[in-house]
C-alpha cells in the first residue's frame, strides 16, 4: 500500500513539474505551428438574442458589453504570454456590428453531456476579415444566456433545489480562413469533460420559504445592482502592470489559457495526435476539415554538394603470437546533417511580439 502511495505522489509531482500535457487542438501541433502563426482576437461578443430571461434584459446586456470591453485585453495579453503563436493581434471593430455581420446561425447543443451554445459564421465574411487583418486564424469569444438543469444548496447545506436555472455562459472558437474550427471552448479533448458556467442569474430563496414555513422554494432573478457587484469584484492582473481584471472573467480566461498552451510531451516522448471529439461536437452538418499535408521532411543537401563519404573500415591489426586476434569495431559513419528547408522555422524559434501600445 505504501508503494502505491509513493507512486501516486511521484506521478503527481511529475505532472506538477513537467505538466501532464495534452493537445487540446483539433489538429496536430506540428500542423498548428506551420499553419497558424498570426492570430487575431475579436472583441468579446454579447449575444443579446440568446436565452436571457432576466426581467431587465436591456440593462443586463449593457452591463455585459461594458465588462467585456474592460476585460478583453487581459485575454489577449495572456494568450501572448503562452508563446503558442508568433503574433497575437487585437482585431478592432464594434462587437455588435461585427457579430451581426459574421453570424450565420446558433444552436443550443448537448454534446457528450455538455450543454452550451454553439455559433456558426459566414465563410466569405470570415475569410475577408482575416485577409484584411493579415491573420491565419481568429478567435471569437461570446457571452450568452442559457437555461439548463442545476442543483443549488442553501447557505447551511442542509437543503437544495434541483431545477432549471438561467445562466450566463462564455464560449470560444478559433477558426482559420476556411472556417475550420481549430480549437473551441468548451473543449471536448479534455478528460474528464467539464464546462464551468460563467455566472448564474437566478437563485432559490430558501430563507423566504423558511420564513413562510413553506416547502415551496421560489427561484428568483438576481437584481441588476447585485449582478453589477459580482462583475465588479476584481483581482490583480496576471500580466505585469496590467489593470485589475474581473474575477468572473479571470476564471474563464484561466480555463481557456490552460487549453491553449502547446503540448510538450514528457521526457521527449512522441507528440500526441488529437483523439476524435464526441460525435457532433465539432460541427452539425459542416463539411469536414480539409486534409492537411504532413510536415515536410528535412531537405537533403543541394545537388552539387557531395555528402560526406563514410570512412572505410580499418583493417584488423596483425595477430600476435601470444594473444588471440580481435577485430576492432568499424568506425561509425558520420551522420549527414540535414539543411533546414526554407520556411520550416516554427513559432517556438521566434519570440512573440510585445502588445502594441
C-alpha positions as CSV (number, residue, x, y, z in Angstrom):
1,X,0.0,0.0,0.0
2,X,2.9,2.3,0.8
3,X,4.4,1.6,-2.6
4,X,1.2,2.7,-4.4
5,X,1.1,5.8,-2.3
6,X,4.6,6.7,-3.2
7,X,3.9,6.0,-6.9
8,X,0.8,8.3,-6.8
9,X,2.9,11.0,-5.2
10,X,5.6,10.6,-7.8
11,X,3.1,10.9,-10.7
12,X,1.5,14.0,-9.1
13,X,4.9,15.6,-8.7
14,X,5.9,14.8,-12.2
15,X,2.7,16.3,-13.6
16,X,3.3,19.4,-11.5
17,X,6.9,19.9,-12.6
18,X,6.6,19.0,-16.3
19,X,2.9,19.3,-16.9
20,X,0.6,16.5,-17.8
21,X,0.4,17.9,-21.3
22,X,-2.3,17.2,-23.9
23,X,-3.1,18.5,-27.3
24,X,-6.4,20.3,-27.0
25,X,-6.5,21.5,-30.6
26,X,-8.4,19.8,-33.4
27,X,-5.3,19.5,-35.5
28,X,-1.8,18.1,-34.7
29,X,0.6,20.5,-33.0
30,X,3.0,20.3,-35.9
31,X,0.3,21.4,-38.3
32,X,-0.7,24.2,-36.0
33,X,2.9,25.5,-35.8
34,X,3.1,25.5,-39.6
35,X,-0.4,26.7,-40.4
36,X,-1.3,29.3,-37.7
37,X,1.4,31.8,-36.9
38,X,-0.6,35.0,-36.6
39,X,-3.9,35.0,-34.8
40,X,-6.4,37.8,-34.1
41,X,-8.7,38.2,-31.1
42,X,-12.0,39.8,-31.9
43,X,-13.9,42.0,-29.4
44,X,-15.8,39.8,-27.0
45,X,-19.4,39.4,-28.3
46,X,-22.6,39.6,-26.4
47,X,-25.5,37.5,-27.9
48,X,-28.5,39.6,-26.9
49,X,-30.8,37.2,-28.8
50,X,-29.8,34.2,-26.8
51,X,-31.7,32.7,-23.9
52,X,-31.5,35.7,-21.5
53,X,-34.6,35.6,-19.3
54,X,-33.8,38.4,-16.9
55,X,-36.8,40.8,-16.5
56,X,-34.4,43.8,-17.1
57,X,-32.7,42.3,-20.1
58,X,-31.7,45.6,-21.6
59,X,-29.7,46.7,-18.6
60,X,-28.2,43.2,-18.3
61,X,-27.0,43.3,-21.9
62,X,-25.5,46.8,-21.5
63,X,-23.7,45.6,-18.3
64,X,-22.2,42.6,-20.1
65,X,-21.0,44.7,-23.0
66,X,-19.3,47.2,-20.7
67,X,-17.4,44.5,-18.8
68,X,-16.5,42.6,-22.0
69,X,-14.7,45.7,-23.2
70,X,-12.9,46.2,-19.9
71,X,-11.5,42.7,-19.7
72,X,-10.9,41.6,-23.3
73,X,-7.3,42.9,-23.3
74,X,-6.4,40.6,-20.4
75,X,-7.2,37.6,-22.6
76,X,-5.0,39.0,-25.4
77,X,-2.1,39.6,-23.1
78,X,-2.4,36.1,-21.5
79,X,-2.5,34.4,-24.9
80,X,0.6,36.3,-25.9
81,X,2.3,35.1,-22.8
82,X,1.8,31.4,-23.7
83,X,4.2,31.8,-26.7
84,X,2.0,29.5,-28.7
85,X,1.7,31.8,-31.7
86,X,4.2,34.1,-33.5
87,X,1.9,37.1,-33.2
88,X,-1.4,37.8,-31.3
89,X,-3.2,40.8,-32.6
90,X,-6.3,42.7,-31.4
91,X,-9.0,43.0,-34.1
92,X,-10.6,46.4,-33.9
93,X,-14.3,47.0,-34.6
94,X,-17.7,47.4,-33.0
95,X,-18.5,44.0,-31.4
96,X,-22.3,44.3,-32.0
97,X,-21.9,45.1,-35.7
98,X,-19.1,42.6,-36.2
99,X,-21.2,39.8,-34.5
100,X,-24.3,40.5,-36.7
101,X,-22.2,40.7,-39.8
102,X,-20.4,37.4,-39.2
103,X,-23.1,35.3,-37.5
104,X,-24.7,32.6,-39.7
105,X,-26.6,30.6,-37.0
106,X,-26.6,29.5,-33.4
107,X,-27.6,26.2,-31.7
108,X,-28.2,25.1,-28.2
109,X,-26.2,21.9,-28.1
110,X,-25.9,18.9,-25.8
111,X,-22.7,17.1,-26.8
112,X,-21.4,14.3,-24.6
113,X,-23.5,15.7,-21.7
114,X,-22.1,19.3,-22.1
115,X,-24.9,21.8,-22.7
116,X,-23.8,25.0,-24.4
117,X,-24.4,27.5,-27.2
118,X,-22.6,26.9,-30.4
119,X,-22.1,29.5,-33.1
120,X,-21.5,29.3,-36.9
121,X,-20.1,32.0,-39.0
122,X,-20.3,33.1,-42.7
123,X,-17.3,31.8,-44.5
124,X,-17.0,34.6,-47.1
125,X,-17.2,37.3,-44.5
126,X,-14.8,35.4,-42.2
127,X,-12.3,35.0,-45.0
128,X,-12.5,38.7,-45.8
129,X,-12.0,39.7,-42.2
130,X,-8.9,37.5,-41.9
131,X,-7.4,38.8,-45.2
132,X,-8.0,42.4,-44.2
133,X,-6.1,41.9,-41.0
134,X,-3.4,39.6,-42.3
135,X,-4.4,36.7,-40.0
136,X,-4.0,33.0,-40.2
137,X,-6.8,32.4,-37.7
138,X,-9.2,34.4,-35.5
139,X,-10.7,33.7,-32.0
140,X,-14.2,34.6,-31.2
141,X,-15.4,34.8,-27.6
142,X,-19.2,35.1,-26.9
143,X,-21.2,35.7,-23.7
144,X,-24.7,34.4,-24.0
145,X,-27.7,33.2,-22.0
146,X,-28.5,29.5,-21.4
147,X,-31.1,27.7,-19.3
148,X,-30.1,24.3,-18.1
149,X,-30.7,22.0,-15.1
150,X,-28.7,22.8,-11.9
151,X,-28.6,21.9,-8.2
152,X,-28.2,24.8,-5.7
153,X,-27.7,24.2,-2.0
154,X,-28.9,26.5,0.8
155,X,-26.4,28.5,2.8
156,X,-26.3,25.9,5.5
157,X,-26.1,23.0,3.0
158,X,-29.0,21.2,4.7
159,X,-31.3,21.5,1.7
160,X,-31.1,22.1,-2.0
161,X,-33.3,22.8,-5.0
162,X,-32.7,20.9,-8.3
163,X,-34.4,22.6,-11.2
164,X,-33.7,24.7,-14.3
165,X,-31.7,27.9,-13.8
166,X,-30.9,30.7,-16.2
167,X,-27.1,31.2,-16.6
168,X,-24.6,33.4,-18.4
169,X,-22.1,31.2,-20.3
170,X,-18.9,32.0,-22.2
171,X,-17.9,30.1,-25.3
172,X,-15.0,30.5,-27.7
173,X,-13.8,29.3,-31.1
174,X,-10.7,29.6,-33.1
175,X,-11.2,29.4,-36.9
176,X,-9.0,29.5,-39.9
177,X,-9.7,31.2,-43.3
178,X,-11.7,28.2,-44.4
179,X,-14.0,28.3,-41.4
180,X,-12.4,25.1,-39.9
181,X,-12.6,25.0,-36.1
182,X,-9.1,24.7,-34.9
183,X,-9.9,25.0,-31.2
184,X,-13.0,25.5,-29.1
185,X,-14.3,26.1,-25.6
186,X,-16.0,24.1,-24.2
187,X,-13.3,21.7,-25.2
188,X,-14.1,18.1,-26.0
189,X,-10.5,16.8,-25.9
190,X,-10.0,17.3,-22.2
191,X,-10.6,14.4,-19.8
192,X,-12.8,14.3,-17.9
193,X,-15.1,16.6,-19.8
194,X,-16.1,19.8,-17.9
195,X,-17.6,23.2,-18.7
196,X,-17.6,25.8,-15.9
197,X,-20.5,28.2,-16.3
198,X,-19.8,32.0,-16.3
199,X,-22.5,33.3,-13.9
200,X,-25.8,32.2,-12.5
201,X,-28.6,34.8,-13.0
202,X,-31.0,33.0,-10.6
203,X,-31.1,31.7,-7.1
204,X,-33.5,29.7,-4.9
205,X,-34.9,31.7,-2.0
206,X,-34.7,29.2,0.9
207,X,-34.9,32.0,3.5
208,X,-38.3,33.1,2.3
209,X,-39.6,29.5,2.2
210,X,-38.4,29.0,5.8
211,X,-39.9,32.3,7.0
212,X,-43.3,31.3,5.5
213,X,-43.0,27.7,6.8
214,X,-43.4,26.6,3.2
215,X,-41.8,23.7,1.4
216,X,-42.1,25.5,-1.9
217,X,-38.9,27.4,-2.8
218,X,-39.2,30.1,-5.4
219,X,-36.5,30.8,-7.9
220,X,-35.7,34.5,-8.3
221,X,-33.5,36.6,-10.6
222,X,-30.6,38.5,-9.1
223,X,-31.0,42.3,-9.3
224,X,-29.0,44.4,-11.7
225,X,-27.1,46.0,-8.7
226,X,-26.3,42.5,-7.5
227,X,-25.1,41.4,-10.9
228,X,-23.0,44.6,-11.2
229,X,-21.4,44.0,-7.8
230,X,-20.4,40.4,-8.8
231,X,-18.9,41.7,-12.1
232,X,-17.1,44.5,-10.4
233,X,-15.3,42.1,-8.0
234,X,-11.7,42.2,-9.3
235,X,-8.3,40.8,-8.7
236,X,-4.8,41.7,-9.8
237,X,-4.0,41.1,-13.4
238,X,-1.7,38.2,-14.2
239,X,0.1,40.5,-16.7
240,X,2.8,42.8,-15.4
241,X,1.4,46.4,-14.9
242,X,-2.0,45.3,-16.2
243,X,-5.2,46.8,-14.9
244,X,-7.3,44.8,-12.4
245,X,-9.4,42.1,-14.1
246,X,-12.9,41.0,-13.1
247,X,-12.7,37.7,-11.1
248,X,-15.5,36.2,-13.2
249,X,-13.6,36.9,-16.4
250,X,-10.3,35.8,-14.9
251,X,-11.7,32.4,-14.0
252,X,-13.0,31.8,-17.5
253,X,-9.7,33.0,-19.1
254,X,-7.7,30.7,-16.8
255,X,-9.8,27.7,-18.2
256,X,-9.2,28.8,-21.8
257,X,-5.5,29.5,-21.5
258,X,-4.9,26.1,-19.9
259,X,-6.3,24.6,-23.0
260,X,-4.5,26.9,-25.5
261,X,-0.9,26.1,-24.4
262,X,1.3,24.0,-26.7
263,X,1.6,20.3,-26.0
264,X,5.0,19.3,-24.6
265,X,5.5,15.5,-24.4
266,X,7.0,14.3,-21.2
267,X,10.7,13.2,-21.3
268,X,10.9,13.9,-25.1
269,X,8.2,11.3,-25.9
270,X,6.4,11.2,-29.2
271,X,3.9,14.0,-29.8
272,X,0.3,13.2,-29.4
273,X,-2.2,13.0,-32.3
274,X,-5.6,14.6,-31.3
275,X,-8.2,12.0,-30.4
276,X,-11.5,12.2,-32.1
277,X,-14.0,14.5,-30.4
278,X,-17.5,13.2,-29.5
279,X,-19.9,12.8,-32.4
280,X,-21.4,16.1,-33.5
281,X,-19.2,18.2,-31.2
282,X,-17.3,20.0,-33.9
283,X,-19.9,20.8,-36.5
284,X,-23.6,19.9,-37.0
285,X,-23.6,19.5,-40.8
286,X,-20.5,21.4,-41.9
287,X,-18.1,19.8,-44.4
288,X,-15.2,18.0,-42.9
289,X,-12.0,19.9,-42.3
290,X,-9.7,19.8,-45.4
291,X,-6.9,17.2,-45.3
292,X,-3.7,18.6,-44.0
293,X,-0.4,17.6,-45.6
294,X,2.1,16.1,-43.1
295,X,5.0,18.2,-42.0
296,X,7.7,18.3,-44.7
297,X,10.7,16.0,-44.1
298,X,14.2,17.5,-43.9
299,X,15.6,18.5,-47.3
300,X,18.8,16.7,-48.3
301,X,21.9,18.6,-49.2
302,X,21.5,20.6,-52.5
303,X,22.7,19.0,-55.7
304,X,26.4,19.6,-56.4
305,X,27.5,19.3,-52.8
306,X,28.6,15.7,-52.2
307,X,27.5,14.1,-49.0
308,X,30.5,13.2,-46.7
309,X,31.6,9.7,-47.5
310,X,31.7,7.0,-44.9
311,X,35.2,6.1,-43.7
312,X,36.2,2.7,-44.8
313,X,36.5,0.0,-42.1
314,X,40.1,-0.2,-40.9
315,X,41.8,-3.5,-41.4
316,X,42.4,-5.6,-38.4
317,X,45.9,-5.5,-37.0
318,X,48.2,-8.4,-37.5
319,X,47.7,-11.2,-35.0
320,X,50.3,-11.5,-32.3
321,X,51.6,-15.0,-31.3
322,X,50.9,-14.5,-27.6
323,X,47.3,-13.2,-27.8
324,X,44.1,-14.1,-29.8
325,X,43.2,-11.9,-32.8
326,X,40.5,-9.3,-32.0
327,X,38.8,-7.5,-34.9
328,X,38.2,-3.8,-34.0
329,X,34.7,-2.3,-34.4
330,X,34.4,-0.3,-37.7
331,X,34.3,3.4,-37.2
332,X,30.7,4.7,-37.3
333,X,29.6,6.6,-40.3
334,X,29.3,10.3,-39.7
335,X,25.6,11.5,-39.8
336,X,24.7,13.6,-42.7
337,X,23.5,16.9,-41.4
338,X,20.1,18.0,-42.9
339,X,19.8,21.5,-44.2
340,X,16.6,23.1,-42.9
341,X,14.1,23.8,-45.6
342,X,13.2,27.4,-46.2
343,X,10.2,28.4,-44.1
344,X,10.4,25.4,-41.8
345,X,11.2,27.6,-38.8
346,X,8.4,27.1,-36.2
347,X,6.8,29.5,-33.8
348,X,9.0,28.2,-31.0
349,X,12.1,29.7,-32.7
350,X,10.5,33.2,-32.6
351,X,9.9,35.4,-29.6
352,X,6.2,36.5,-29.5
353,X,5.8,40.2,-30.3
354,X,5.0,42.6,-27.5
355,X,1.5,44.0,-27.4
356,X,1.0,47.2,-29.4
357,X,0.9,50.4,-27.2
